[in-house]
């Protein structure tokens, strides 16, 4: 009986440990998803800023050619 009880206790502890790790993994996965969304937002902003800089540069070049 002692061996069976010890093994059952060990199994319970392992289950708790596994559940804890699974919860941690889910939390990390959510962090990754949020980070990816943030990167996509920043990349979009960067593209917009580059387009704006290109537009302003062209306008500046056009004005300089007239002068």
Secondary structure, DSSP 8 states (H G I E B T S, - for coil): -HHHHHHHHHHHHHHHHHHHHHHHHHHHHHHHHHHHHHHHHHHHHHHHHHHHHHHHHHHHHHHHHH-
